Every structure is written in structure tokens, then in C-alpha cells.
Amino acid sequence: MSRRTPLPSGLSCGLDFLIDTNWSPEQALAVYELLNDLRTRIWLRYGEDVIELIRRERWPAPNLSDINDLSEPF
């Protein structure tokens, strides 16, 4: 695979996270369930804080300083 799959974090560089290609389906499911449980626990504890942080980082407040300087109406 020459192209990286886009990540939800938006990161496009860094260390690759390698996954063993020899896992059995049972091993893959066990890891998936572990990560899903971890995600759930983190969300239960930090969900509101994570939402606020994502909001601040990914949707910054708009710059309204020049809103009255519009020369033409809509």
C-alpha cells in the first residue's frame, strides 16, 4: 500500500503503526474489542472535554471584525 489512509486526527506524517499480517481473525477481533472498550472508557470519562477541544481546534471562532466593512449588501 503506497498511500496512507487518512486518519480522523488529520495527521499526515509520523511513524507508521504496523499491524501484524499473520493475526488470526480471533486475534484481530480481540484487539478490536480492546480498542473499542478503551475508546468507550475514554469517552465516558473525557467525552465533554474532548468535544470542547475538538470544537476549539477544528472550528475556530470566525473573525467578525470586518463584518461592518462590507461595501455591498447581500
Distance bins in CASP14 RR format, pairs under 12 A and 6 or more apart:
PFRMAT RR
TARGET T0000
AUTHOR 0000-0000-0000
RMODE 2
METHOD distances of the structure
MODEL  1
1 16 0 0 0 0 0 1 0 0 0 0 0
1 18 0 0 0 0 0 1 0 0 0 0 0
1 19 0 0 0 0 0 1 0 0 0 0 0
1 21 0 0 0 0 0 1 0 0 0 0 0
3 12 0 0 0 0 0 1 0 0 0 0 0
4 10 0 0 0 0 0 1 0 0 0 0 0
4 11 0 0 0 0 1 0 0 0 0 0 0
4 12 1 0 0 1 0 0 0 0 0 0 0
4 13 0 0 0 0 1 0 0 0 0 0 0
4 14 0 0 0 0 1 0 0 0 0 0 0
4 15 0 0 0 0 0 1 0 0 0 0 0
4 16 1 0 0 1 0 0 0 0 0 0 0
4 17 0 0 0 0 0 1 0 0 0 0 0
5 11 0 0 0 0 0 1 0 0 0 0 0
5 12 0 0 0 0 0 1 0 0 0 0 0
5 16 0 0 0 0 0 1 0 0 0 0 0
5 17 0 0 0 0 0 1 0 0 0 0 0
5 19 0 0 0 0 0 1 0 0 0 0 0
6 12 1 0 0 1 0 0 0 0 0 0 0
7 13 0 0 0 0 0 1 0 0 0 0 0
7 14 0 0 0 0 0 1 0 0 0 0 0
7 16 0 0 0 0 0 1 0 0 0 0 0
7 17 0 0 0 0 1 0 0 0 0 0 0
8 39 0 0 0 0 0 1 0 0 0 0 0
8 50 0 0 0 0 0 1 0 0 0 0 0
8 54 0 0 0 0 0 1 0 0 0 0 0
8 58 0 0 0 0 0 1 0 0 0 0 0
9 17 0 0 0 0 0 1 0 0 0 0 0
9 50 0 0 0 0 0 1 0 0 0 0 0
9 54 0 0 0 0 0 1 0 0 0 0 0
9 57 0 0 0 0 0 1 0 0 0 0 0
9 58 0 0 0 0 0 1 0 0 0 0 0
10 54 0 0 0 0 0 1 0 0 0 0 0
10 57 0 0 0 0 0 1 0 0 0 0 0
10 58 0 0 0 0 1 0 0 0 0 0 0
11 17 0 0 0 0 0 1 0 0 0 0 0
17 31 0 0 0 0 0 1 0 0 0 0 0
17 35 0 0 0 0 0 1 0 0 0 0 0
19 27 0 0 0 0 0 1 0 0 0 0 0
19 28 0 0 0 0 1 0 0 0 0 0 0
19 31 0 0 0 0 1 0 0 0 0 0 0
19 32 0 0 0 0 0 1 0 0 0 0 0
19 35 0 0 0 0 0 1 0 0 0 0 0
20 27 0 0 0 0 1 0 0 0 0 0 0
20 28 0 0 0 0 1 0 0 0 0 0 0
20 31 0 0 0 0 1 0 0 0 0 0 0
21 27 0 0 0 0 0 1 0 0 0 0 0
21 28 0 0 0 0 0 1 0 0 0 0 0
22 28 0 0 0 0 0 1 0 0 0 0 0
23 29 0 0 0 0 1 0 0 0 0 0 0
23 30 0 0 0 0 1 0 0 0 0 0 0
23 31 1 0 0 1 0 0 0 0 0 0 0
23 32 0 0 0 0 0 1 0 0 0 0 0
24 30 0 0 0 0 1 0 0 0 0 0 0
24 31 0 0 0 0 0 1 0 0 0 0 0
25 31 0 0 0 0 0 1 0 0 0 0 0
25 32 0 0 0 0 0 1 0 0 0 0 0
26 32 0 0 0 0 0 1 0 0 0 0 0
26 33 0 0 0 0 0 1 0 0 0 0 0
27 33 0 0 0 0 0 1 0 0 0 0 0
27 34 0 0 0 0 0 1 0 0 0 0 0
28 34 0 0 0 0 0 1 0 0 0 0 0
28 35 0 0 0 0 0 1 0 0 0 0 0
29 35 0 0 0 0 0 1 0 0 0 0 0
29 36 0 0 0 0 0 1 0 0 0 0 0
30 36 0 0 0 0 0 1 0 0 0 0 0
30 37 0 0 0 0 0 1 0 0 0 0 0
31 37 0 0 0 0 0 1 0 0 0 0 0
31 38 0 0 0 0 0 1 0 0 0 0 0
32 38 0 0 0 0 0 1 0 0 0 0 0
32 39 0 0 0 0 0 1 0 0 0 0 0
33 39 0 0 0 0 0 1 0 0 0 0 0
33 40 0 0 0 0 0 1 0 0 0 0 0
34 40 0 0 0 0 0 1 0 0 0 0 0
34 41 0 0 0 0 0 1 0 0 0 0 0
35 41 0 0 0 0 0 1 0 0 0 0 0
35 42 0 0 0 0 0 1 0 0 0 0 0
36 42 0 0 0 0 0 1 0 0 0 0 0
36 43 0 0 0 0 0 1 0 0 0 0 0
37 43 0 0 0 0 0 1 0 0 0 0 0
37 44 0 0 0 0 0 1 0 0 0 0 0
38 44 0 0 0 0 0 1 0 0 0 0 0
38 45 0 0 0 0 0 1 0 0 0 0 0
38 46 0 0 0 0 0 1 0 0 0 0 0
39 45 0 0 0 0 0 1 0 0 0 0 0
39 46 0 0 0 0 0 1 0 0 0 0 0
39 47 0 0 0 0 0 1 0 0 0 0 0
39 50 0 0 0 0 0 1 0 0 0 0 0
40 46 0 0 0 0 0 1 0 0 0 0 0
40 47 0 0 0 0 0 1 0 0 0 0 0
41 47 0 0 0 0 0 1 0 0 0 0 0
42 49 0 0 0 0 0 1 0 0 0 0 0
42 50 1 0 0 1 0 0 0 0 0 0 0
43 49 0 0 0 0 0 1 0 0 0 0 0
43 50 1 0 0 1 0 0 0 0 0 0 0
43 51 0 0 0 0 1 0 0 0 0 0 0
44 50 0 0 0 0 0 1 0 0 0 0 0
46 52 0 0 0 0 0 1 0 0 0 0 0
46 53 0 0 0 0 1 0 0 0 0 0 0
46 54 0 0 0 0 0 1 0 0 0 0 0
47 53 0 0 0 0 1 0 0 0 0 0 0
47 54 0 0 0 0 1 0 0 0 0 0 0
47 55 0 0 0 0 0 1 0 0 0 0 0
48 54 0 0 0 0 0 1 0 0 0 0 0
48 55 0 0 0 0 0 1 0 0 0 0 0
49 55 0 0 0 0 0 1 0 0 0 0 0
49 56 0 0 0 0 0 1 0 0 0 0 0
50 56 0 0 0 0 0 1 0 0 0 0 0
50 57 0 0 0 0 0 1 0 0 0 0 0
50 58 0 0 0 0 0 1 0 0 0 0 0
51 57 0 0 0 0 0 1 0 0 0 0 0
51 58 0 0 0 0 0 1 0 0 0 0 0
51 59 0 0 0 0 0 1 0 0 0 0 0
52 58 0 0 0 0 0 1 0 0 0 0 0
52 59 0 0 0 0 0 1 0 0 0 0 0
53 59 0 0 0 0 0 1 0 0 0 0 0
54 60 0 0 0 0 0 1 0 0 0 0 0
55 61 0 0 0 0 1 0 0 0 0 0 0
63 69 0 0 0 0 0 1 0 0 0 0 0
64 70 0 0 0 0 0 1 0 0 0 0 0
END
